[in-house]
């Protein structure tokens, strides 16, 4: 093993430099500077090249992390990119938005006392360099196989499946209700975490490879599901989950109480240069307002940090558990605190105050109890601990549920689970309809982008296997 590895003993952990909070509050640009090549190589050299790489074990994609860290430390960046992209269709996206502190970096064996390797930052550096140097090419097939695939949904799962199937020689058609490919990557995740040109670049690569996009198309509306099936040899449903979970209580229907995705979509559309009435008239614009965000996941962090950039008078995040028990990335919490967000831990809303519009949230203090069935500590209210938080805009970031797809697609033969997700054979990804597969959040429930990529890749492999046996046109050479 070269001496250049195992440098965690001598080198401290260093992430790419962050822009100052006052500077980044003023725009939606990414907050991290690019890694300088010598620093990237030095940070990669901190890897211990351990015999059991827990970083890889805890990566949903089983990325070969120690291998591309070693290649980066040795300056062999093109090879590092080839290794990285072999298991991940969008490494530059995952390097930016994955909660590495809960996945690869959080399970690095050198974490205790030395701090983990900066895996996400190196992953981003490798692929950004690959794009700059022209190493990233469209995934065009060597031979067309004469078969056609329809994919519903242009989010992470759908795009990953499209990439894999196109490389196998399928004619791939992607259908999406929105006017841009990317799904939540475009409309849900703010630019300070993922600048939109990063996603648009991947969209352009897929088009260059021959993937055909049909945007602004509502399946079950202008295009019936049965007609879509007739067009293609197999279909993948990868629509994601977009229906916001609601919150009850007195006053929950007051104007000024909005869903997180509605708020983030309007902000992202405005950032893309569109004129959005809900932003212009202030209904979904936090400028000058006292904002309260309810929730503790990554979507809540996106909302609080967006409100700061829109010029909110104050931004508070109410979460019923404490910092250690929140589901979101602790790195995002730290970034939000630096930017001026106030976290009100162990607090839950009970009522919303207002007449014509909300002006406050009445909340109650909570205490942690014993672990529940999921292993997380349960919570219970503290009697007599009520307090009121001023709020001109309340954003509900409580998670997402699936839409009723059988009704939306007018296809009652599609079966769902008791949670409303599509029911599939978890080995084959096939739904109750032969030749119709499903992957991503619409099967798994609301989850991480990296899991969507994983599911899209796995579903593509199963679709390929099924079509080789069942399609009417023989598949050409592998």
VONU-242989 format. One record per residue (C-alpha): residue in three letters; x, y, z. Coordinates in pm, whole numbers, plus 32768, in hexadecimal, padded with zeros to 4 digits. Example, Ala and Ser with C-alpha at 12.3 -4.5 7.8 and 13.67 -1.06 7.14 Angstrom:
REM VONU-242989
("ALA",(84CE,7E3E,830C))
("SER",(8557,7F96,82CA))
***
This chain:
REM VONU-242989
("UNK",(8000,8000,8000))
("UNK",(8094,8151,7FA1))
("UNK",(810C,8230,80B8))
("UNK",(8021,833C,803C))
("UNK",(7EF5,8289,80DA))
("UNK",(7EA1,8274,824F))
("UNK",(7EED,83E4,8275))
("UNK",(7DD2,841C,836D))
("UNK",(7ED9,83F7,847C))
("UNK",(7F8B,8532,8403))
("UNK",(7E82,85F7,8344))
("UNK",(7D49,8687,83E7))
("UNK",(7BFC,867A,8336))
("UNK",(7BC3,87A5,8253))
("UNK",(7A89,87DF,8188))
("UNK",(7A85,88D4,8065))
("UNK",(7A74,8A3A,80E0))
("UNK",(7919,8ABF,812A))
("UNK",(78B0,8C1B,80CA))
("UNK",(786D,8D01,81F1))
("UNK",(7706,8CF3,8277))
("UNK",(76C0,8E60,8228))
("UNK",(7730,8E2B,80C2))
("UNK",(766D,8CEE,8082))
("UNK",(752C,8D77,811F))
("UNK",(751D,8E6A,7FFB))
("UNK",(7500,8D6A,7EE1))
("UNK",(74A3,8C05,7E87))
("UNK",(75FD,8B9C,7E0F))
("UNK",(76A0,8A66,7EA5))
("UNK",(7749,8AB2,7FEE))
("UNK",(7884,89DF,7FBE))
("UNK",(79AA,8A49,7EE8))
("UNK",(7A4B,894B,7E03))
("UNK",(7B5F,886D,7E8C))
("UNK",(7CB7,88D3,7E1A))
("UNK",(7D62,87A1,7D7D))
("UNK",(7E7C,8785,7E80))
("UNK",(7D84,879A,7FA0))
("UNK",(7C9A,869D,7EFD))
("UNK",(7DBB,85A9,7ED3))
("UNK",(7E2B,85E5,8038))
("UNK",(7CCF,85AA,80C6))
("UNK",(7CA6,846E,7FF5))
("UNK",(7DF1,83F1,8080))
("UNK",(7D5A,83F0,81DF))
("UNK",(7C9F,82AF,8183))
("UNK",(7D1C,8185,824D))
("UNK",(7CCD,808A,8137))
("UNK",(7C34,7FAC,8241))
("UNK",(7BEE,7E3D,8202))
("UNK",(7A76,7E64,8239))
("UNK",(7A15,7FB7,81A4))
("UNK",(78E8,801B,8272))
("UNK",(78C6,8155,819D))
("UNK",(7879,8074,8074))
("UNK",(779E,7F8B,8142))
("UNK",(76C5,80B0,81B3))
("UNK",(76AA,8150,805A))
("UNK",(755F,80EC,7FB6))
("UNK",(7616,80CF,7E68))
("UNK",(773C,800B,7EFC))
("UNK",(7825,8108,7E5D))
("UNK",(7991,8096,7E4D))
("UNK",(79F8,81B7,7F2C))
("UNK",(7B51,813F,7FA2))
("UNK",(7BB6,80FA,7E39))
("UNK",(7B64,8252,7DB2))
("UNK",(7BF6,82FA,7EE4))
("UNK",(7D3F,8245,7EA7))
("UNK",(7D3E,82A0,7D35))
("UNK",(7CF9,840D,7D8E))
("UNK",(7E1A,8410,7E85))
("UNK",(7EFA,838A,7D71))
("UNK",(7E87,8494,7C7A))
("UNK",(7DDC,8393,7B98))
("UNK",(7C9B,845A,7B7B))
("UNK",(7C17,83CE,7A35))
("UNK",(7C2C,8270,7AC4))
("UNK",(7B8B,82ED,7C05))
("UNK",(7A69,8375,7B38))
("UNK",(7A3F,8229,7A80))
("UNK",(7A2E,816D,7BCA))
("UNK",(7941,8269,7C65))
("UNK",(7853,8276,7B3D))
("UNK",(784B,80FB,7B1A))
("UNK",(775E,80E1,7C42))
("UNK",(76BA,8238,7C43))
("UNK",(760E,82E5,7B20))
("UNK",(7621,843C,7BC8))
("UNK",(7750,844A,7CB2))
("UNK",(776D,85C5,7C9C))
("UNK",(7606,85E2,7D19))
("UNK",(7629,84E4,7E33))
("UNK",(7771,8586,7E99))
("UNK",(76B0,86C9,7ED0))
("UNK",(7569,865D,7F6F))
("UNK",(759A,8508,8014))
("UNK",(7598,8519,8192))
("UNK",(76F5,8487,81A6))
("UNK",(76FB,84BD,831E))
("UNK",(75EC,83B0,8338))
("UNK",(7674,82C8,822A))
("UNK",(77DA,829D,81AF))
("UNK",(7892,83A1,8280))
("UNK",(77C8,8350,83B6))
("UNK",(7846,81E9,83A2))
("UNK",(79B1,8232,834E))
("UNK",(7A8A,8161,8436))
("UNK",(7B77,8282,847D))
("UNK",(7A5D,836A,84E7))
("UNK",(7A94,8354,865C))
("UNK",(7BA5,8442,86C9))
("UNK",(7C26,848F,856C))
("UNK",(7AE9,84F5,84AE))
("UNK",(7A75,8436,837D))
("UNK",(7AF8,8456,821A))
("UNK",(7A43,8569,8159))
("UNK",(79AB,846C,806A))
("UNK",(7893,8543,7FDC))
("UNK",(7975,8669,7F8A))
("UNK",(7A71,8588,7ED9))
("UNK",(7959,84DB,7E17))
("UNK",(78DC,862D,7D9E))
("UNK",(7A3F,869B,7D46))
("UNK",(7A83,8564,7C75))
("UNK",(794E,858A,7B9A))
("UNK",(795E,8704,7B7B))
("UNK",(7AC5,86D7,7B01))
("UNK",(7A52,85C8,7A10))
("UNK",(7953,86B6,7978))
("UNK",(7A54,87CE,795E))
("UNK",(7B4C,86EC,78AA))
("UNK",(7A4F,864F,77BD))
("UNK",(7A5D,84EF,784B))
("UNK",(78E4,84D3,787A))
("UNK",(7840,844D,773E))
("UNK",(76D5,83FB,76E3))
("UNK",(767D,8291,772B))
("UNK",(7630,822E,75C5))
("UNK",(7601,80B9,7581))
("UNK",(76E0,7FEF,749B))
("UNK",(75AC,7F5B,73F1))
("UNK",(7434,7F9E,73F5))
("UNK",(7365,7E74,7465))
("UNK",(7218,7EDA,73CB))
("UNK",(7158,7EED,7513))
("UNK",(70B1,801A,75B2))
("UNK",(7089,8083,771D))
("UNK",(6FA5,818D,77B1))
("UNK",(7009,822E,78FC))
("UNK",(6F11,8302,79C1))
("UNK",(6FCD,83FE,7A92))
("UNK",(710D,84BF,7A4A))
("UNK",(7192,84BC,7BAE))
("UNK",(72C5,8402,7C30))
("UNK",(7234,82A2,7C0F))
("UNK",(71A4,82DE,7AB5))
("UNK",(72DE,8385,7A30))
("UNK",(73C5,8278,7ABD))
("UNK",(72EF,8169,7A1C))
("UNK",(72E6,822B,78D4))
("UNK",(7461,8241,78D1))
("UNK",(7491,80CD,7915))
("UNK",(738D,8059,7818))
("UNK",(7408,8140,7707))
("UNK",(7567,80B3,772D))
("UNK",(74CD,7F59,76F3))
("UNK",(7441,7FCC,75A2))
("UNK",(72D7,8013,75FA))
("UNK",(7213,8133,7565))
("UNK",(71C9,81EE,76A8))
("UNK",(70AC,82EA,76C9))
("UNK",(7088,83AE,780E))
("UNK",(6F3A,8453,7861))
("UNK",(6F13,855E,796C))
("UNK",(6E00,864F,79D1))
("UNK",(6EF4,876D,7A05))
("UNK",(6FA1,8843,7902))
("UNK",(7104,87DC,7966))
("UNK",(71AA,8690,79AE))
("UNK",(7230,8656,7B0B))
("UNK",(70FF,8643,7BEC))
("UNK",(7156,86AD,7D4E))
("UNK",(72BE,86EB,7CE1))
("UNK",(723A,8817,7C20))
("UNK",(7103,8884,7CDC))
("UNK",(7139,880B,7E40))
("UNK",(72AA,8833,7E97))
("UNK",(7324,899D,7EAC))
("UNK",(7447,8A1C,7DDF))
("UNK",(7528,8A51,7F0E))
("UNK",(7538,88D5,7F2C))
("UNK",(7520,887D,7DBA))
("UNK",(7543,8984,7CAC))
("UNK",(7450,893D,7B92))
("UNK",(754F,8938,7A7A))
("UNK",(75DC,87F9,7B19))
("UNK",(748E,8749,7ADE))
("UNK",(7454,87E6,7987))
("UNK",(75AA,8768,791A))
("UNK",(7542,8600,7964))
("UNK",(73FA,8634,78AD))
("UNK",(74BC,86AA,777A))
("UNK",(75A2,857A,7790))
("UNK",(7479,848E,7794))
("UNK",(73E3,853D,7665))
("UNK",(7533,8525,75B2))
("UNK",(752F,83AF,75F9))
("UNK",(73DD,8393,754D))
("UNK",(72E8,8399,7671))
("UNK",(71A7,8449,7601))
("UNK",(70F7,8529,76FD))
("UNK",(6F82,8575,76F0))
("UNK",(6F53,8693,77E7))
("UNK",(6E11,8735,7859))
("UNK",(6D5A,85EC,7823))
("UNK",(6C58,8576,7922))
("UNK",(6C38,83FB,791F))
("UNK",(6ACC,839D,794E))
("UNK",(6A63,84EE,78C1))
("UNK",(6ACB,8550,7762))
("UNK",(6B87,8408,7744))
("UNK",(6AC5,82DC,77CC))
("UNK",(6B92,81D7,7882))
("UNK",(6B12,80C3,779D))
("UNK",(6B8E,8184,766D))
("UNK",(6CE3,81AF,770D))
("UNK",(6CF4,8037,7749))
("UNK",(6C9C,7FF5,75DE))
("UNK",(6DBB,80D2,7567))
("UNK",(6ECB,8019,7623))
("UNK",(6F48,7EBA,766C))
("UNK",(6F57,7F0A,77DF))
("UNK",(6F0A,802E,78C4))
("UNK",(6FB3,80B0,7A00))
("UNK",(6EEE,8185,7AF8))
("UNK",(6FDE,826A,7BB4))
("UNK",(6EFE,838E,7C0F))
("UNK",(6F7D,83CA,7D70))
("UNK",(6E9E,8442,7E8C))
("UNK",(6E25,85A8,7E95))
("UNK",(6CED,85B4,7F6E))
("UNK",(6D41,867E,80A4))
("UNK",(6CEC,85EF,81F7))
("UNK",(6C01,86DC,82A8))
("UNK",(6BE3,874F,840C))
("UNK",(6AA1,877D,84C8))
("UNK",(6A41,8853,85EE))
("UNK",(697C,8997,8611))
("UNK",(69CB,8A94,8503))
("UNK",(6A85,899E,8425))
("UNK",(69C8,8A1D,82F3))
("UNK",(6A23,8B8C,831E))
("UNK",(6AC0,8C4A,81FB))
("UNK",(6C37,8C62,8227))
("UNK",(6C5F,8AF0,827D))
("UNK",(6CFE,8A43,8151))
("UNK",(6D97,88F7,80EA))
("UNK",(6F11,88E0,80D1))
("UNK",(6F1A,8865,7F6A))
("UNK",(6E31,897A,7EF3))
("UNK",(6F18,8A77,7F96))
("UNK",(705A,89DE,7F0F))
("UNK",(6FCE,89AD,7DAF))
("UNK",(6F6D,8B1B,7D95))
("UNK",(70C3,8B88,7E13))
("UNK",(7179,8AA4,7D1E))
("UNK",(70A1,8B12,7BF9))
("UNK",(70E7,8C7C,7C4D))
("UNK",(7259,8C29,7C60))
("UNK",(7244,8B8C,7B06))
("UNK",(71D4,8CDD,7A7E))
("UNK",(705F,8CA3,7A70))
("UNK",(6F59,8DA2,7ADA))
("UNK",(6E95,8CEF,7BEA))
("UNK",(6D5C,8DA5,7C69))
("UNK",(6D65,8CFA,7DBE))
("UNK",(6EC3,8D86,7DF0))
("UNK",(6E80,8EDC,7D5E))
("UNK",(6D47,8F1B,7E31))
("UNK",(6DF3,8EA0,7F6D))
("UNK",(6D17,8D72,7FB6))
("UNK",(6E43,8C88,7F9F))
("UNK",(6F57,8D82,7FDB))
("UNK",(6FF3,8DA0,8134))
("UNK",(707C,8F00,8102))
("UNK",(7044,8FD2,823B))
("UNK",(6F7A,8EC2,82E8))
("UNK",(6FA0,8E04,842B))
("UNK",(6FBB,8C9D,83B2))
("UNK",(6F7E,8B5D,8475))
("UNK",(6FD8,8A0F,83D7))
("UNK",(6F49,88D4,8474))
("UNK",(7019,8799,8449))
("UNK",(7179,8715,8476))
("UNK",(71D9,866E,8330))
("UNK",(72A9,86E2,820C))
("UNK",(7179,8786,8169))
("UNK",(714B,885B,82A1))
("UNK",(72BA,88C2,828A))
("UNK",(7285,8924,811E))
("UNK",(715D,89FC,8183))
("UNK",(7204,8AB5,82A2))
("UNK",(733A,8B01,81D3))
("UNK",(7265,8B73,80AC))
("UNK",(719F,8C5E,818E))
("UNK",(72E4,8CF8,820C))
("UNK",(734E,8D41,80A5))
("UNK",(71FF,8DDA,8052))
("UNK",(7233,8EDC,8163))
("UNK",(7150,8E5C,8279))
("UNK",(7140,8F31,83B4))
("UNK",(7177,8DF7,8485))
("UNK",(717F,8C81,8447))
("UNK",(7133,8B7B,8550))
("UNK",(7124,8A02,852C))
("UNK",(7040,8944,8619))
("UNK",(7096,87D6,864B))
("UNK",(6FFE,86EF,874C))
("UNK",(713E,8632,8799))
("UNK",(729E,86AD,87E4))
("UNK",(73CA,86DF,8700))
("UNK",(744C,857C,8731))
("UNK",(7300,84E0,86CD))
("UNK",(72AF,85AD,859A))
("UNK",(72A2,84F7,844A))
("UNK",(7350,8606,8382))
("UNK",(74C3,8636,8346))
("UNK",(7577,86D4,846E))
("UNK",(765B,877D,8371))
("UNK",(752A,8831,82E8))
("UNK",(74C1,8899,8447))
("UNK",(7617,8932,847F))
("UNK",(7607,89EC,8333))
("UNK",(74AD,8A6F,838A))
("UNK",(751B,8AE7,84E2))
("UNK",(7643,8B9C,8449))
("UNK",(7553,8C4E,835E))
("UNK",(746F,8CC6,8478))
("UNK",(7364,8BBA,84A5))
("UNK",(72E9,8B81,8608))
("UNK",(7291,8A1A,8665))
("UNK",(7186,89E8,876C))
("UNK",(71C7,8882,87D6))
("UNK",(70D1,87A4,8890))
("UNK",(6FA8,8874,8820))
("UNK",(6E69,8810,876B))
("UNK",(6D55,88EC,86DC))
("UNK",(6BFA,88CE,8776))
("UNK",(6B3B,89E6,86CB))
("UNK",(6B61,8AFD,85CE))
("UNK",(6AEF,8C59,862C))
("UNK",(6A4C,8D53,8544))
("UNK",(690C,8DDC,84B2))
("UNK",(693D,8E2F,8343))
("UNK",(6AA1,8DA2,833F))
("UNK",(6B8D,8CF3,842B))
("UNK",(6C4C,8DD0,8520))
("UNK",(6CD3,8CD1,8615))
("UNK",(6D0A,8B67,8674))
("UNK",(6CAA,8AE7,87CB))
("UNK",(6D98,89D1,8828))
("UNK",(6DE1,88F0,8950))
("UNK",(6F2B,8878,89DD))
("UNK",(6F77,8705,89BA))
("UNK",(7048,860F,8A80))
("UNK",(70F6,84DA,89FC))
("UNK",(707D,8388,8A72))
("UNK",(70D5,821F,8A31))
("UNK",(7132,81A5,88D2))
("UNK",(7009,8152,87F5))
("UNK",(6FE8,8031,86FD))
("UNK",(70D7,80DD,8609))
("UNK",(71E4,8100,8714))
("UNK",(71BF,827B,872F))
("UNK",(7160,8315,887A))
("UNK",(6FEF,835C,889C))
("UNK",(6F76,84B5,8901))
("UNK",(6E67,8532,89E9))
("UNK",(6DEA,8692,8A38))
("UNK",(6E46,8745,8B78))
("UNK",(6D0B,87B9,8C26))
("UNK",(6CE8,8933,8C47))
("UNK",(6E0F,8982,8B63))
("UNK",(6D54,8A33,8A4C))
("UNK",(6DF2,8B5C,899A))
("UNK",(6DAC,8C29,8862))
("UNK",(6E94,8C6F,873D))
("UNK",(6E50,8D91,8654))
("UNK",(6E18,8D22,84EE))
("UNK",(6DA8,8DD0,83AF))
("UNK",(6E01,8C9B,82E1))
("UNK",(6DF1,8B34,835D))
("UNK",(6E90,8A26,8286))
("UNK",(6E2F,88BB,82C0))
("UNK",(6F57,87D3,827D))
("UNK",(6ECC,8691,8309))
("UNK",(6F1F,85A3,81EC))
("UNK",(6E6B,8521,80B9))
("UNK",(6D72,8413,8064))
("UNK",(6D27,8375,7F10))
("UNK",(6C0B,83E7,7E35))
("UNK",(6AF8,82EF,7DDA))
("UNK",(6B9D,8276,7C9A))
("UNK",(6A97,8171,7C38))
("UNK",(6997,828B,7C36))
("UNK",(6A82,8389,7B95))
("UNK",(6AE0,8297,7A81))
("UNK",(697D,820D,7A65))
("UNK",(6A15,80B4,7A8B))
("UNK",(6969,7FF9,7BAA))
("UNK",(6A38,7EC0,7B66))
("UNK",(6B64,7F6A,7C09))
("UNK",(6B68,7EFA,7D73))
("UNK",(6BED,7FC2,7E99))
("UNK",(6C67,7F77,7FF6))
("UNK",(6BBB,7FEB,8131))
("UNK",(6C9F,811B,8129))
("UNK",(6C28,8179,7FCD))
("UNK",(6D6F,8123,7F21))
("UNK",(6D6B,8047,7DEC))
("UNK",(6D7C,7ED5,7E3D))
("UNK",(6E95,7E21,7D87))
("UNK",(6F4F,7CDA,7D93))
("UNK",(7087,7D55,7E46))
("UNK",(7166,7C68,7D84))
("UNK",(70E7,7CC3,7C2A))
("UNK",(705A,7E24,7C67))
("UNK",(6F26,7DBB,7BA0))
("UNK",(6DD2,7E40,7C03))
("UNK",(6C8B,7D7F,7BED))
("UNK",(6C89,7DC8,7A76))
("UNK",(6D72,7CED,79A3))
("UNK",(6E81,7DBE,78FF))
("UNK",(6E3F,7EE9,79E1))
("UNK",(6F4E,7F2A,7AE2))
("UNK",(6F74,802E,7BF5))
("UNK",(709C,80BC,7CB3))
("UNK",(7104,81D6,7D98))
("UNK",(7032,8290,7E96))
("UNK",(6EE8,821B,7DFF))
("UNK",(6F4B,80BF,7E7C))
("UNK",(7032,810E,7F9F))
("UNK",(6F84,8241,8028))
("UNK",(702B,8394,804D))
("UNK",(71A1,8355,8060))
("UNK",(72F7,83D0,7FF1))
("UNK",(7362,841F,7E8D))
("UNK",(7473,8318,7EA3))
("UNK",(736E,820B,7EEA))
("UNK",(72AC,8281,7DB9))
("UNK",(73E3,8255,7CE3))
("UNK",(741C,80FB,7D78))
("UNK",(72B4,8090,7D37))
("UNK",(72B8,8117,7BD4))
("UNK",(73F3,8054,7B82))
("UNK",(736C,7F12,7C1B))
("UNK",(721A,7F35,7B6F))
("UNK",(72C7,7F6D,7A1F))
("UNK",(7385,7E25,7A4A))
("UNK",(7242,7D6A,7A96))
("UNK",(718D,7E0B,7970))
("UNK",(72AA,7DA4,7889))
("UNK",(7297,7C3D,7905))
("UNK",(711D,7C33,78DA))
("UNK",(711F,7CC6,777B))
("UNK",(7228,7BD1,7705))
("UNK",(7132,7ABC,7756))
("UNK",(6FE3,7B5D,7707))
("UNK",(7007,7C6F,7600))
("UNK",(6F95,7C2E,749C))
("UNK",(70E0,7C9D,73FE))
("UNK",(7213,7BD2,7450))
("UNK",(731A,7C96,750B))
("UNK",(7459,7CBA,7443))
("UNK",(75B3,7C88,74D0))
("UNK",(75E3,7CD7,763F))
***
